[in-house]
Amino acid sequence: INREREIERGRVGRVMAKHYSLIVDAWIREAEEASRLLEDLEIRVKNNNPEERFRLIACSKLLELGVKLDRLESLLHNPPSRPILTDQDLDFRWKMLSDIKQRTNAAALSLRASPSTNRLGRLPTANTKETIRTMDRQEAHDQDHAKVPISEEALGLQKPLIVSNNH
């Protein structure tokens, strides 16, 4: 499995190198940072260190990664006007984001399944459970998420009412 992962990373690296020549922007840099963070998380999960501080570091990285993935997805739903991205660029970015999400979910599940040492026995901590619940909710939200346009009238209804006390 590790060999397959290395081959896939090499393939993704070559594809990314091809795209670098086209457009290197903030999204690509953020995705690279998320990928490095994920690799660090995968190593920590693979080492399966039972000490609580290592689990807390892994959970912290998992949360940080979740924020980055949300930001990347948001940028894909609402791309900036510059640079102008082709359909091929957008497809590549969606595939890259999907790959990072799948690997993140796998790492989260491994982290959830690994034993920890705490006073309650060898059960995951509340922090870990909440992290997994958050990721599960986010994944369900991503699957159900549909971009719904909001009319100006609806936006007007959301503005707070101003009441004057001067009579």
Sequence and secondary structure as in RCSB ss.txt:
>XXXX:A:sequence
INREREIERGRVGRVMAKHYSLIVDAWIREAEEASRLLEDLEIRVKNNNPEERFRLIACSKLLELGVKLDRLESL
LHNPPSRPILTDQDLDFRWKMLSDIKQRTNAAALSLRASPSTNRLGRLPTANTKETIRTMDRQEAHDQDHAKVPI
SEEALGLQKPLIVSNNH
>XXXX:A:secstr
 HHHHHHHHHHHHHHHHHHHHH   HHHHHHHHHHHHHHHHHHHHHHT   HHHHHHHHHHHHHHHHHHHHHHHH
HHS  SSS   HHHHHHHHHHHHHHHHHHHHHHHHHHHS   BTTBSS  HHHHHHHHHHHHHHHHHHH      
 HHHHHHHS        
